[in-house]
Structures are given as structure tokens and as C-alpha cells.
């Protein structure tokens, strides 16, 4: 073997593995159409920067990612990184839920070695496909000593993001991924990963979440706030067996009178309630738009609703104590 880092690529499908009807088809393509072997063949340059092996974990569009796949993926990443023969892992993933999978792994991977998620905004057949360069950069990053102890990373459009902060902000632009309020961790240029800041919060080896021995994750749902909102979604989630509800409120996690009543009833049934916000960034203040102490609610800190859901479902594997869970939202 060459004196290069040993990188395993775990493929899950997505647009990076998508195929369109023509070179100009940027929408209306078939996602998850090509295999990990084909992805690797499309970027032969990565063989010059790492010893590459690939595994097809699933082959789906990322809107179909579910808790069972997360459990499977987290366990496999931990297995691989426990081997001295593996220096880093790259995960190809659809962009729709990539930030959620990244944050889940950020909390359950028990290794200091790099884990990098990567995707594409354009299918592999597009004349300006971004997948090949993104994948090349992901391998560079996973093989970089600079990326160690940084937690799980996302690299898109030459930019490195922390799994906690990154989110998708455009339906089609190649710079769709951003980190509002905190910014990127660094950049990739000329085969070098440059970091300018550290990730926020506890993660990986400092995280106390471990799911390799868990067969099922709790059910956590998200209800959305809007003008003239009703309590119907909250009531449906409560009736459907939710263990936790994230409320993506307007502004600073604001609640209407009806929504407040519905959430109080849900909490009385043992359902954990977290106030988040539909706004793209910012801190949800405890006891700001609701008396959280009195209502026994939790606030999401700076996590967006989908990231708050990830943290809550992991928190519920350990405790239902709201004070302990609130501290987790500050720590992670």
C-alpha cells in the first residue's frame, strides 16, 4: 500500500449519486442511481491522495433517512474507526437531511479520527456537477491531521463546517450549505485543509451518547409555528406516541394561547417539550417568550428545530429529567 491515509467511503445515495436525463438536467433527476464503486471510479484522482475502500450502506434519497439507518451508520462508523487500519471515514449523503445525519454522528461517534459528510447539489451527469470536487475535498479532509478531534464535519463548495452549525439554505445553489451565526470552520485549497476556528459544544469522544447497543430510538416530532396556527399537529403527535415534541415557533420560539394549552397537555402526559424557532439563526431565550420554568419546557439554545430533534431523541435514551436535558442543550 502507498504511504497514504486509509479512508473508507460509506455511500448512502443522494444527489451525488444521481443521474439526469441530460447534461443540463439539474432537477428532475434520479437520485441514488449509482453505486459507491461508480462514485470512486468517477473521481480517480482520489487514489493519489488516499488508499480508498468503499461500502454501500444504503442507496436512497436522503429524505428517506430514518432512525434505523442512523443506528446502523453510527455503529458502522464506530467499528471502522476502532481499527488502526482506518484513518478516516467519508460518508456520501443526500443534502436534504445531511445536516441531521451529521449532527447525530457528531454526538454518537466515539473517535478522534475525522468523519466527513459530503454531497452534491447537482447530479453526477450534469455538465457542472459539483459532486466530484466535493468528494475529492472530503477525502482530503478525512485524511488530514488538521481534521482530527474536530468532531463530524461537512464539506461542500470548498468550505468546512461543523455538524452542529451547518444547515442547508438553498434548494439549488452549489453554496447551499452555510452556518448562520457562527460561520465556517475553514476551507480546502490546493489539497490542504485550513481551520480558523474550533467547533462549538461537546462532541464525539467527549459526548456521553452511545447508541451502538441501542436497537430503537425514541419518537420525537416537530410542530411548526405560523400565523393562525392551530393545536392540531401537537395533538396528533401526542396521540401518535411521541416521546418529545420540538415546537418551531415564530420569533424567539413564541407560542400562541392554543399552542401553549396543547403543549401543557402534552407535557402532563410525560411528553418532553422543547421550544425552538423557525427563524434561521439566533438564541432561544429561556423564560423569554414563555415561562419555561413554570411550564417545565426546555429551550433549544442555538439549535435549529431539526438539530434539536436529534439532540432530544438522544437525550431521551438516558433521561426524562427536564433540568438534565436542558443542560444538554447548553452543553452540546
N, C-alpha and C positions, 0 to 999 in steps of 0.2 A: 504494500500500500504506500501511496505517496505520503510524505510528511505534511499532511494537511488535516484540518479538523474533520472529525467524523460526524456528519449531520444526517439525521433521519427526517424525511419529509412525510408527514401524515396528511393524506388528502381526504377531504370531506365533500368535494364537489364545488358548487357555486359558479359564478360568472367566470372566474379564472379558468375553469374547465368547460366553459360554454362554447357553443358552436352556432353561428348565424348562417342565414341563407346566402349572404354575400359579404364582400369585404367592407361594405358601407352599412351593414346592419348593426346598429348599436343598441337597438331594442328589439323585442320580439324574437330573441334567440332562444336556443335550448340550453339551459344551464346544466352543469354536471354531466356533460356528454362525453368527456374524455377522461382517461384514467391517469393515475399518478405516473405510470410508466411513460405515457404520452406527454405529460407535462414536462417530465425530466428531459425527454428527447427534444422537446421544443426549445430548451434553453441549454444547449450542450456546453456553453461557457461555464456553467456552474461546476463542471467536472474539473476545471482548472483551479478552483478555489476551495474545494472540499471533496472528501470521499462521501459519495451520496448513496443512500439507500432509500427506498420508498415503500409505504404501506397505504392501502386504500381502506380507511376506517369505515366510511360510508360514502355514498355517491348521490347527494341530494342538493336541492336548493336550500339555502340557509334558513328560509322561513320555516322549514320543516325540522329544524334542530329542536330537540326536546331534552328533558331531564335525563332520560335513559342514555342518550348519546353523550351528554356531558359526563355522566358517571363512567361510561366506557372510555371516553377520551382522557379524562383525568387519570384513571388507573393506568392506561397505556403509557401516558407521558411519564408518570412516576416510575413505571417499570423500566422504560428506556433510559431515563436519566440516572437510574441507580447503577447502570452498567458503566464501568470505566472505559468501555469501548465507544461510548456515545458522548460527544462533546456538546451537542445542542440539538434542539428539535424545531423544525419549521412545520407549521400547520396551514395548509391552504384551505380557504374558507370563503363562503359567500359573504358579501358585505352587509346584507340586511341585518344579521344578528351577530356579526363578528365581534362587536364590542362587548356583547353579553358573554359569549363563549370565552373571550379573552379575560374578562374580569373573573369569571368563575374559575378559570385555571390559575389566575393570579392569586386566588385565595386557597386553592387546594393542592397546587404543585409543591412538593417538598424537596426542592433542589435550588442550588445557587446557579446552576447552568442556564444558559439562555433558552427561552421558549419564545418563538416569534410567530405571530399570526399574520397572514398576508392574503390578499385577494386582488380583485380587479374590478374596475367599473365598466370595462368593455370586454366582449368575448374574445376568445383566442383567435378567431377568424377575422377580426376587424383589422383594417389597414393600419390603424393606430393603436393596436392592442397594448394596454398598459401592463398586462399580466406578466410577460416575460421579464421586463426590467424589475417589476416588483418582486418576483420570485428570486431573481438574481440577488437583489439587495437583501432579501430575507436570509438567504444563505450566507451572505457576507456578515450580516448582523449576528446570526446564530453561531458563527464561527469566531466571533470577535471576543477577545478577553475583556474588552471595554463593556460588553453587554452582560457580563456575569454580575450576579447579585442585584440586578435591576428589576427583578420580577418579570412578569409576562409582558411582552412588547408587541406593538402593532407597527408594521412599516408599510407605508403607502406613499407613492408620489415622492420618493427620496427622503421622506420625513419619518422620524421615530417618535412614537407616542407610548405613554404608559397605558396599560389596560384600564386602569381606574378612571382616567380622564378622557380618553378618546371617545368620540361619537361621530356618527355619520350625519352630515348636514346638507347633503345634496343627493338628489335622485339619479344624477347622471354625470356630474363633473368628475374629472380624474383627481381633483384635490378635495373630494367629498369629505374626507376624514380630517377632523380638527379637534382641538382640546380647548374649548371655551373657558376662559378664566384662568387657565394655568399655562397653556401653550405646549409646544412640542418639547420632548426631552433632548432631541438632537437631530442630526441629519446624516445621510450617507453620501459621500462624494469620493470618487476615484477609489472604490473598494475599501474605504475606511469609514468606520462608524464613529462619529463625533458626538459626544454628550456634553451638554451645557448645564444640566440640572439633574437632580435625583427625583425618583418617583415619590409620591406622597403616600402616607399610610403604611400600615403593616401589610406584608405580603409574603408569599412562598414560605421560606424556612422560618419566618417569624410569625406566620399565621397559625392559628390553633385549629383551623378547619382541616379535616382529613376525611375523605369520602371513599377511600379505596375499599373499606369494609361495609359500606352502606349500599343497600340494594334499591332503595327508593328515597326520593327527596320529597319534602313537604310540598303541598299545593299552595302557591302564592299567586295572587292575581292583581291586576292593575285596573283601577277605575279612573276615568278621565273627567276633569272638570271643564265646564264651558257655560256660557250664558244659558239660563233656563234649564240647567241640569236637573235631572230627577234622581231619585234614590234607586231606580230600578236595577242598575248594574250592581250596586253594592248588595242589594237584597238577593239578587240572583247568585252572586259569588258566595254569599253566606249560606244560602240554601244548597249550593252545589258542593259544599265540603271544603271551602277554603280554610287554610290554617292561618293565612295572613293576607291582608289587603293593603296594597300601596295606593294611596289616593293622589293622583297627579293634579293637584289643584291649580287654580289660576293664581297669578302673582306669587306671593310668598306662601304658597300652599293654602290658599283661602278656602273656607268651607261655607256653603250655604246652610240655612237653617235645616232644610230637609236632609241634606247630606250629613250634617252633624248628628241628627237623630238616628239616621241609618247606621252610621259608624259607631255610635254609642251602643246601639242594639247589637251590632256585630261584636263589639268588644265584650259585652256582657255574656256572649256565648263562648268566650275564650279566644276569639279571633284577634290576632295582633294587628294593630292599625299603625301605618306609617304615613305621615304627611310628607309628600314630595311636591314637585311643581312641574307644570308643563312648560315653563319658561326654559330657555336653552342653557342658562347658567345662573349661578348665584347660590347663596346660602339660605336654606330654610331655617328660620329662627325658631327655636323652642319657645313656647308661650308667646309667640308673636301674633299670628292670626287665629290662634285657638289656645285655650288654657290646657296645654298638653299635660301638665302635672295633674290637674283635676280629672281630666278625661282618660288618663293613663295611655296616651298616644305617644308615638315616637316620631321624631323628625329625621329627615334623610340626610341632614348636613348638606354637602355639595353634590351628592349622588343624584343623577337623573332617575326617573322612575324605573327604567329597565335595569339599571345597575342596582338600585335599591331593592328590587325584587330578588336579584341574585344574592345579595348580602343577607336579606331576610330569610330566604329559604335555607341558607347555610347556617345562619344563627339558630334557626328552629330545630336543627339537628342536635343542638346542645342545650338549649334552654328556652323557656317561655317567659322568663323574668324580664319585664319591660325595662327595668333600670339597667340590667346587664346588656340587653340588646341595644339600648340607646348608646351605651358606652362603646359598643362595637361600631356603631355608625360614626362615632367620633374617631375611633382608633384606626378603622380600615378605610 
